Amino acid sequence: MGKGGSKPKMRVTEYFCSVQYGLCQGPVDSLNRIRINEKIAWEGRVGSESIFEINKQKLYGGIKKEGGVQGYVVWQPGSFTQFCSETVAAKLGRTPANAPAYRGLANVMMTGKPSLKGEDAPIEEANDGGIQDSPISNFFQLLIGSLFAGVGKENGKDSAVGNRNGFYWGANQPYIWPCAFHLTRIPRGWYPEKAAIVSGTTTPRSVHFAIDNSGSMTAVRRNTVKAAFATLFSQLRQQIDEFGLQINLGINLWGGTTNERIWNNATSANIDAAETFIQNGLNAGAGGTDFTQAANGAVGFFDQSLAQTLDRRIMFLITDGEPTDGYPVSAAQSIMSDLLDRGSGSYSTAAGTAVDCYAVNIELEDTQYSSALDNTTGTDKSLTTGGAVPVIGEGDSTVLADLIMDALGNGNPPSANPAHMIYEALTDRSWGMGANSAALDDTSFRASADIFFNESFGLSMIWTQQQTIQSFVQEILDHVEANLYVDPSTGKFVLKPIRDDYDPETLEVFDESSCTIRDFQRRAPTEIVNEINLTWTNPDTEEEEVITQQDIGGIVVNNGEIISDNRNYYGIRDRRLAATVLARDLAAVTAPLATAEIEIDRSAWSYAPGSVLKLSSEEHDAEELVMRVAKINYGKPGDSKIVASLTQDIFSFARPQVVLPPSTELDSGGKEPTLIEYVEFMTFNYFFTVNLVPPETTANVDYPDVFVGILASSLNTDVASIDVLGEVLDAAGNTYTEPTGTIMPVSRGQLAVAFEQEAETLTPGFSSLTVGSGPTPGGFALIGLEDGTEQGRELVMFVENDGSNWTIKRGILDTVPREWPIGTPIRFFGPGDFITDAELETAFAERDYKLAMQTTLGAFPESLAQTESYTPSERPYLPARPANVKVAGVGFGDVDASDLPDVPVTWANRNRLTEDSQVLAWDDPGVTPEPGQLTKITILDADTREIVNEIADLPDESYTLPKASFGTATRAIVRVTSTRGGYESLQGHEIGITIASGYGFGYGLSYGE
């Protein structure tokens, strides 16, 4: 029989269109992420005007499904000096001189091949890399360029000429997918050192900065680095003081000469010294760019840190130049070889973690040299996961600071200080209230900014003209629990956070003798809310999530009735902060707070919203209750009384502690595709060929054609499928790469208990399971080490689970039961799992498989996908091994035959052709064998495994071995296999036997392959 016919061609239509989006009022700090149809198409950090490429042509499954996206993005941050690029002007049918520049409007154009003149040259050929931030807007405001142009294809080769000057939006569906653009804009015009807030982290780390100080570092570039580190060091001081961050800090200013400093277990004072060191030491250098100076400094720093147990080790290389002649980057690579080794290098194991070596280019578009010293590109820790070193403009200090803070922090970019947000909303003359800055009490605003900064209380919010400034400011105040009021003595806006910032012993006491108390009330237990549902925004998914906390005591008091309240704090993008705010609000609603309204004479003129006092009343059984002013009415000119509304201060009560459950992989939503951690191949035996391969595919298959199963397992919780890629020839003989099939990931685990050699096993479960379904009734598993062979592995079948244990058939089909220690790998698969290589393979012909993971965020790049080699066997044509083998009545273990005149051997025949629908157990009765199938007994020396004797062509299910069959051997192994027409079964069952007794004769018998 011959092979099946070639696969039919598939008609593919792809769509192209240029689209321009107006995003928001500018200028903004950076564009960080583009999400198209809820999938991340690009991540990075672009600040100044740029053109960069998106290349995710398989984002939606490739051309056989809905295609992907590909093209160029022309980015303008909305500065008031920007000009229209030649690319955008050309799409508008104009020139840069007479085309709108959209000044003050952050915008992007997504188009095809751009004009590559001057400033429009791409900063990166493919930048698909790793930073995310707050979404600002996805207004679909401007649509220009060509209408959709459909391009017909067959299996990826052009069959028609179409308009390819537009952005590639996908295949086989004529839609422009919805886009979302994630931007960063921090209001740094006032008090800039406290404007950005990074989520707090206490992960100990050892951090080394290698900063280029060569002659090419102009004053603008040096000032960019200095400004970035001023911002960075503000964050480090705060995290040391407020969160107890343990950090070992090293700085190397290199270029001609090197100037180094190290601060172990750095304090705030050390951070001050580090900032002074950079500000004074980063000066105009005259030396060349010698990367070995950076490499030597890094190795010296991490060598001195090896004795400390640190969870993270980080290096930053910041440069603007190519290596000077005579200083090859390969020399620096050699010096840093152990640092760059993320697997088995000395630095990757000494403290339990590798050194993450990040590189950042200033202005220099050629990243090949810095990339050689960056071991994070293409990983989930990289600044740009597409594999490119980020390139920042020579004046983009905020982008540089954000990049470093992202890598040092928990992966989320900075949020804005709420005090700065309110300050800008009140003073901005373009979109805000336009108040003069002199109308704001600068002291109170700075003090509030310090409080929010020290609390790591950052917010990310959007203001649109659909909402009044007053409402927007009030939302901020609600988030941070603060008051904004006009001080009657100065007429200025005062910002007052509600915090535990007072001494109760110094508070003024008011009672019936000094004020009139009216409308005094206490919350009744049945009126108290006992559950809070708080909504926050998960920055990984950009979706709102709800966390809930209950007051159990309050529920009990209410006879089990739950009284719930909801709070929406969408501007919070940090789990820790969300938990803190939940505790704050839960304390406020569950405490039996008292409220009152009091009338005081004008001696209380200095009291304002947020002020704290004590209130006593015999009538209301209140003694020196700590009360906070909620509202105050100073009356009209000439009035002698002031009216204040009071609420018992929550800080006079103990606050509940809210502990969030630990974040799981699933909490983070979609994940970038990664390399596949575990891959195992298996030539299908006859049973799997019949049951896992479509019948129409196997109809015309004959020797040496075989099918291969691919058991791929991953720790990536978002893995959806895995593309099997291969080289395909078209009718003209041209070679191109495309998916030849798609497989599903299977679960891989380890044996939690040792498996004995037996026909049936009961086990409670398995450990270290990866993504997948795990064991299922009627499903299969392959047991054995990854570096083993098919002859040394075992197939098993899961029968049932009684709620406590799995019942497992051992040594099924063409394998035999074996002993396996705890921790042995096991891979699970079932009849419904797609694990089949769709291509017909040839026995003994080595095949290279290229595997690319697909997640909800897209496909792993083909160019970086791993290649696995495998040589299939002739397994489906081999006869079934005999089952239920016994020697002298013993099926497992060893036999002492020293007292026997001869040795009986029994077995049960199996038939691969008839065992094609129901899997027999090891100890089931024998069946009629396949035509021509016979049994062979091989006697092996127990020590050398050399063949002592063979008895072949046995037609029945038993045979008696005379003692003479063992020759002079005193210890032996009896191996039973089956044969047919020159083929021998894949495996055979082995039993150890002692022929002659005596001291030590039975010692050291080894069983198995």
GIQUIRA-V41097 format. One record per residue. N is the residue number from 0. PHI is phi in whole degrees, 0 to 359 (NA if undefined). BURIAL is I if it has 24 or more other C-alpha atoms within 12 Angstrom, else O. Layout:
[[N,PHI,BURIAL] [N,PHI,BURIAL]]
This chain:
[[0,NA,O] [1,264,O] [2,284,O] [3,294,O] [4,291,O] [5,291,O] [6,288,O] [7,292,O] [8,286,O] [9,244,O] [10,284,O] [11,236,I] [12,239,I] [13,249,I] [14,234,I] [15,229,I] [16,196,I] [17,268,I] [18,225,I] [19,245,I] [20,243,I] [21,271,I] [22,261,I] [23,193,I] [24,293,I] [25,252,I] [26,280,I] [27,249,I] [28,286,I] [29,195,I] [30,261,I] [31,245,I] [32,203,I] [33,238,I] [34,248,I] [35,242,I] [36,53,I] [37,67,I] [38,241,I] [39,284,I] [40,267,I] [41,203,I] [42,223,I] [43,178,I] [44,206,I] [45,237,I] [46,259,I] [47,282,I] [48,304,I] [49,207,I] [50,234,I] [51,220,I] [52,257,I] [53,252,I] [54,219,I] [55,234,I] [56,289,I] [57,241,I] [58,301,I] [59,247,I] [60,108,I] [61,88,I] [62,294,I] [63,279,I] [64,240,I] [65,247,I] [66,75,I] [67,192,I] [68,224,I] [69,198,I] [70,155,I] [71,244,I] [72,245,I] [73,263,I] [74,250,I] [75,230,I] [76,281,I] [77,90,I] [78,288,I] [79,267,O] [80,237,O] [81,288,I] [82,242,I] [83,292,I] [84,284,I] [85,296,I] [86,296,I] [87,294,I] [88,300,I] [89,297,I] [90,294,I] [91,274,I] [92,74,O] [93,229,O] [94,244,O] [95,302,O] [96,286,O] [97,238,O] [98,256,O] [99,296,O] [100,264,I] [101,54,I] [102,296,I] [103,83,I] [104,237,I] [105,290,I] [106,209,I] [107,225,I] [108,245,I] [109,252,I] [110,216,I] [111,271,I] [112,299,I] [113,272,I] [114,289,I] [115,252,O] [116,268,O] [117,55,O] [118,290,I] [119,276,I] [120,297,I] [121,300,I] [122,284,I] [123,212,I] [124,287,I] [125,209,I] [126,241,I] [127,243,I] [128,256,I] [129,262,I] [130,242,I] [131,231,I] [132,202,I] [133,291,I] [134,288,I] [135,261,I] [136,191,I] [137,223,I] [138,295,I] [139,265,O] [140,257,O] [141,234,O] [142,235,I] [143,222,I] [144,88,I] [145,289,I] [146,287,O] [147,303,I] [148,239,I] [149,279,I] [150,241,I] [151,281,I] [152,221,O] [153,233,O] [154,51,I] [155,90,I] [156,256,I] [157,300,O] [158,240,O] [159,207,O] [160,263,O] [161,234,O] [162,278,I] [163,253,I] [164,275,I] [165,260,I] [166,289,I] [167,276,I] [168,257,I] [169,143,I] [170,231,I] [171,68,I] [172,208,I] [173,270,O] [174,229,O] [175,269,I] [176,294,I] [177,295,O] [178,242,I] [179,230,I] [180,243,I] [181,256,I] [182,237,I] [183,240,I] [184,217,I] [185,256,I] [186,287,I] [187,258,I] [188,292,O] [189,234,I] [190,50,I] [191,297,I] [192,292,I] [193,245,I] [194,285,I] [195,261,I] [196,231,I] [197,259,I] [198,305,I] [199,292,I] [200,214,I] [201,245,I] [202,294,I] [203,299,I] [204,209,I] [205,244,I] [206,235,I] [207,236,I] [208,250,I] [209,252,I] [210,250,I] [211,296,I] [212,233,I] [213,280,I] [214,295,I] [215,281,I] [216,283,I] [217,289,I] [218,300,O] [219,297,O] [220,290,I] [221,297,I] [222,294,I] [223,298,I] [224,295,I] [225,299,I] [226,295,I] [227,296,I] [228,285,I] [229,298,I] [230,293,I] [231,299,I] [232,292,I] [233,299,I] [234,293,I] [235,294,I] [236,302,I] [237,297,I] [238,287,I] [239,289,I] [240,287,I] [241,268,I] [242,244,O] [243,67,O] [244,300,I] [245,264,I] [246,218,I] [247,260,I] [248,242,I] [249,228,I] [250,228,I] [251,234,I] [252,266,I] [253,241,I] [254,145,I] [255,84,I] [256,236,I] [257,241,I] [258,226,I] [259,237,I] [260,218,I] [261,226,I] [262,232,I] [263,274,I] [264,49,I] [265,299,I] [266,258,I] [267,300,I] [268,296,O] [269,295,I] [270,295,I] [271,301,O] [272,295,I] [273,295,I] [274,296,I] [275,298,O] [276,300,I] [277,288,I] [278,298,O] [279,268,O] [280,271,I] [281,274,I] [282,236,I] [283,299,I] [284,264,I] [285,241,O] [286,278,I] [287,273,I] [288,266,I] [289,244,I] [290,296,I] [291,295,I] [292,294,I] [293,293,I] [294,294,I] [295,298,I] [296,296,I] [297,294,I] [298,297,I] [299,299,I] [300,293,I] [301,287,I] [302,296,I] [303,285,O] [304,262,I] [305,297,I] [306,287,O] [307,261,I] [308,272,O] [309,232,I] [310,278,I] [311,221,I] [312,232,I] [313,225,I] [314,234,I] [315,240,I] [316,253,I] [317,244,I] [318,215,I] [319,234,I] [320,225,I] [321,275,I] [322,301,I] [323,293,O] [324,309,O] [325,94,O] [326,239,O] [327,295,O] [328,293,I] [329,298,O] [330,294,O] [331,293,I] [332,301,I] [333,296,O] [334,296,I] [335,267,I] [336,304,I] [337,290,I] [338,297,I] [339,281,I] [340,283,I] [341,273,I] [342,254,O] [343,245,O] [344,297,O] [345,299,O] [346,283,I] [347,277,I] [348,237,O] [349,299,I] [350,241,I] [351,81,O] [352,206,I] [353,282,I] [354,273,I] [355,273,I] [356,260,I] [357,262,I] [358,236,I] [359,225,I] [360,263,I] [361,258,I] [362,72,I] [363,288,I] [364,279,I] [365,280,I] [366,258,I] [367,295,I] [368,281,I] [369,292,I] [370,298,I] [371,294,I] [372,250,I] [373,248,I] [374,262,I] [375,257,I] [376,297,I] [377,86,I] [378,246,I] [379,286,I] [380,260,I] [381,286,I] [382,286,I] [383,221,I] [384,291,I] [385,285,I] [386,109,I] [387,257,I] [388,290,I] [389,293,I] [390,244,I] [391,248,I] [392,291,I] [393,292,I] [394,248,I] [395,272,I] [396,293,I] [397,294,I] [398,295,I] [399,298,I] [400,298,I] [401,295,I] [402,300,I] [403,292,I] [404,295,I] [405,301,I] [406,290,I] [407,283,I] [408,273,I] [409,262,I] [410,96,I] [411,260,I] [412,293,I] [413,291,I] [414,255,I] [415,265,I] [416,290,I] [417,302,I] [418,297,I] [419,292,I] [420,297,I] [421,293,I] [422,302,I] [423,290,I] [424,299,I] [425,279,I] [426,254,I] [427,298,O] [428,267,O] [429,265,O] [430,238,O] [431,271,I] [432,281,O] [433,75,O] [434,289,O] [435,292,O] [436,299,O] [437,291,O] [438,277,O] [439,252,I] [440,286,I] [441,298,I] [442,298,O] [443,291,I] [444,293,I] [445,293,I] [446,297,O] [447,293,I] [448,300,I] [449,296,I] [450,298,I] [451,296,I] [452,296,I] [453,292,I] [454,275,I] [455,54,I] [456,265,I] [457,261,I] [458,233,I] [459,228,I] [460,220,I] [461,244,I] [462,249,I] [463,238,O] [464,288,O] [465,285,O] [466,238,O] [467,288,O] [468,301,I] [469,300,O] [470,293,O] [471,297,I] [472,297,I] [473,295,I] [474,299,I] [475,297,I] [476,299,I] [477,296,I] [478,300,I] [479,262,I] [480,57,I] [481,215,I] [482,243,I] [483,236,I] [484,212,I] [485,261,I] [486,289,I] [487,294,O] [488,277,O] [489,242,O] [490,74,O] [491,256,O] [492,291,I] [493,240,I] [494,255,I] [495,229,I] [496,293,I] [497,272,I] [498,223,I] [499,277,O] [500,239,O] [501,222,O] [502,256,O] [503,304,O] [504,289,O] [505,261,O] [506,285,O] [507,287,I] [508,256,I] [509,245,I] [510,216,I] [511,299,O] [512,279,O] [513,241,O] [514,202,I] [515,259,I] [516,261,I] [517,221,O] [518,56,O] [519,277,I] [520,218,O] [521,235,O] [522,291,O] [523,281,O] [524,306,O] [525,284,O] [526,264,O] [527,274,I] [528,294,I] [529,238,I] [530,210,I] [531,238,I] [532,251,I] [533,251,I] [534,259,I] [535,225,I] [536,251,I] [537,281,I] [538,292,I] [539,285,I] [540,249,I] [541,59,I] [542,250,O] [543,284,I] [544,236,I] [545,243,I] [546,244,I] [547,232,I] [548,222,I] [549,242,I] [550,263,I] [551,299,O] [552,299,O] [553,294,I] [554,292,O] [555,296,O] [556,301,O] [557,272,O] [558,57,O] [559,87,O] [560,281,O] [561,263,I] [562,251,I] [563,252,O] [564,222,I] [565,245,O] [566,230,I] [567,251,I] [568,244,I] [569,296,I] [570,285,I] [571,275,I] [572,230,I] [573,218,I] [574,299,I] [575,298,I] [576,294,I] [577,300,I] [578,293,I] [579,296,I] [580,291,I] [581,298,I] [582,297,I] [583,300,I] [584,288,I] [585,295,I] [586,297,I] [587,292,I] [588,269,I] [589,264,I] [590,282,I] [591,282,I] [592,289,I] [593,260,I] [594,233,I] [595,200,I] [596,236,I] [597,235,I] [598,245,I] [599,234,I] [600,282,I] [601,284,O] [602,292,O] [603,267,I] [604,299,I] [605,278,O] [606,288,I] [607,216,I] [608,307,I] [609,98,I] [610,292,I] [611,237,I] [612,214,I] [613,246,I] [614,231,I] [615,237,I] [616,205,I] [617,292,O] [618,300,O] [619,257,O] [620,54,O] [621,239,I] [622,233,O] [623,47,I] [624,289,I] [625,281,I] [626,242,I] [627,246,I] [628,285,I] [629,269,I] [630,224,I] [631,216,I] [632,244,I] [633,279,I] [634,77,O] [635,269,O] [636,305,O] [637,99,O] [638,293,O] [639,261,O] [640,237,O] [641,239,I] [642,249,I] [643,235,I] [644,266,I] [645,241,I] [646,227,I] [647,304,I] [648,288,I] [649,293,I] [650,287,I] [651,277,I] [652,246,O] [653,286,O] [654,272,O] [655,289,I] [656,264,O] [657,254,I] [658,246,O] [659,285,O] [660,297,O] [661,300,O] [662,295,O] [663,253,O] [664,300,O] [665,291,O] [666,297,O] [667,276,I] [668,71,I] [669,299,I] [670,232,I] [671,296,I] [672,296,I] [673,228,I] [674,295,I] [675,268,I] [676,289,I] [677,230,I] [678,227,I] [679,226,I] [680,248,I] [681,210,I] [682,291,I] [683,295,I] [684,283,I] [685,297,I] [686,299,I] [687,289,I] [688,298,I] [689,286,I] [690,261,I] [691,251,I] [692,247,I] [693,305,O] [694,303,O] [695,295,O] [696,279,I] [697,269,I] [698,300,O] [699,247,O] [700,259,I] [701,214,O] [702,306,O] [703,259,O] [704,289,I] [705,218,I] [706,243,I] [707,242,I] [708,262,I] [709,245,I] [710,259,I] [711,253,I] [712,230,I] [713,216,I] [714,272,I] [715,289,I] [716,286,I] [717,255,I] [718,296,I] [719,254,I] [720,200,I] [721,226,I] [722,280,I] [723,262,I] [724,258,I] [725,206,I] [726,277,O] [727,237,O] [728,260,O] [729,269,O] [730,298,O] [731,272,O] [732,88,O] [733,280,O] [734,257,O] [735,213,O] [736,261,O] [737,206,I] [738,298,I] [739,264,I] [740,176,I] [741,229,I] [742,242,I] [743,255,I] [744,292,I] [745,246,I] [746,281,I] [747,239,I] [748,217,I] [749,226,I] [750,291,I] [751,278,O] [752,226,O] [753,291,O] [754,260,I] [755,279,O] [756,277,I] [757,201,I] [758,282,I] [759,216,I] [760,234,I] [761,251,I] [762,218,I] [763,285,O] [764,162,I] [765,222,I] [766,246,O] [767,56,O] [768,288,I] [769,270,I] [770,299,I] [771,141,I] [772,277,I] [773,71,I] [774,289,I] [775,220,I] [776,302,I] [777,84,I] [778,270,I] [779,241,I] [780,209,I] [781,246,I] [782,253,I] [783,148,I] [784,289,I] [785,297,I] [786,266,O] [787,275,O] [788,238,O] [789,297,I] [790,291,I] [791,252,I] [792,248,I] [793,230,I] [794,264,I] [795,228,I] [796,228,I] [797,271,I] [798,271,I] [799,198,O] [800,232,O] [801,270,O] [802,100,O] [803,236,O] [804,223,O] [805,270,I] [806,262,I] [807,235,I] [808,283,I] [809,259,I] [810,57,I] [811,276,I] [812,58,I] [813,255,I] [814,239,I] [815,235,I] [816,294,I] [817,223,I] [818,274,I] [819,224,I] [820,281,O] [821,303,O] [822,93,O] [823,296,I] [824,296,I] [825,221,I] [826,242,I] [827,258,I] [828,205,I] [829,221,I] [830,300,I] [831,270,O] [832,273,I] [833,270,I] [834,238,I] [835,270,I] [836,294,I] [837,292,I] [838,276,I] [839,286,I] [840,251,I] [841,242,I] [842,303,I] [843,70,O] [844,258,O] [845,296,O] [846,231,I] [847,265,O] [848,251,I] [849,251,I] [850,244,I] [851,233,I] [852,288,I] [853,246,I] [854,237,I] [855,293,I] [856,262,I] [857,130,I] [858,254,I] [859,293,I] [860,303,I] [861,302,I] [862,295,O] [863,256,O] [864,295,I] [865,284,I] [866,247,O] [867,240,I] [868,256,O] [869,207,I] [870,247,I] [871,290,I] [872,254,I] [873,266,I] [874,308,I] [875,294,I] [876,261,I] [877,279,I] [878,291,I] [879,292,I] [880,288,I] [881,295,I] [882,244,I] [883,50,I] [884,288,I] [885,222,I] [886,241,I] [887,54,I] [888,82,O] [889,255,I] [890,265,I] [891,222,I] [892,102,I] [893,242,I] [894,236,I] [895,260,I] [896,255,I] [897,295,O] [898,261,O] [899,266,O] [900,290,O] [901,209,O] [902,235,I] [903,282,I] [904,233,I] [905,233,I] [906,199,I] [907,240,I] [908,291,I] [909,232,I] [910,226,I] [911,296,I] [912,284,I] [913,267,O] [914,271,I] [915,246,O] [916,227,O] [917,240,O] [918,275,I] [919,278,I] [920,283,I] [921,302,I] [922,260,I] [923,292,O] [924,299,O] [925,288,I] [926,233,I] [927,294,O] [928,287,I] [929,297,I] [930,307,O] [931,84,O] [932,275,I] [933,228,I] [934,247,I] [935,232,I] [936,251,I] [937,244,I] [938,258,I] [939,244,I] [940,294,I] [941,294,I] [942,268,O] [943,257,O] [944,59,I] [945,284,O] [946,289,O] [947,267,I] [948,198,I] [949,225,O] [950,239,I] [951,250,O] [952,59,I] [953,273,I] [954,271,I] [955,256,I] [956,236,I] [957,201,I] [958,196,I] [959,255,I] [960,273,I] [961,295,O] [962,302,I] [963,293,O] [964,297,I] [965,268,I] [966,58,O] [967,266,O] [968,294,I] [969,260,I] [970,228,I] [971,211,I] [972,235,I] [973,260,I] [974,244,I] [975,240,I] [976,229,I] [977,237,I] [978,226,I] [979,197,I] [980,52,O] [981,92,O] [982,266,O] [983,235,I] [984,302,I] [985,301,I] [986,228,I] [987,218,I] [988,276,I] [989,237,I] [990,226,I] [991,283,I] [992,218,I] [993,258,I] [994,270,I] [995,238,I] [996,277,O] [997,142,O] [998,299,O] [999,83,O] [1000,297,I] [1001,269,I] [1002,277,O] [1003,90,O] [1004,299,I] [1005,240,I] [1006,241,I] [1007,101,I] [1008,293,I]]
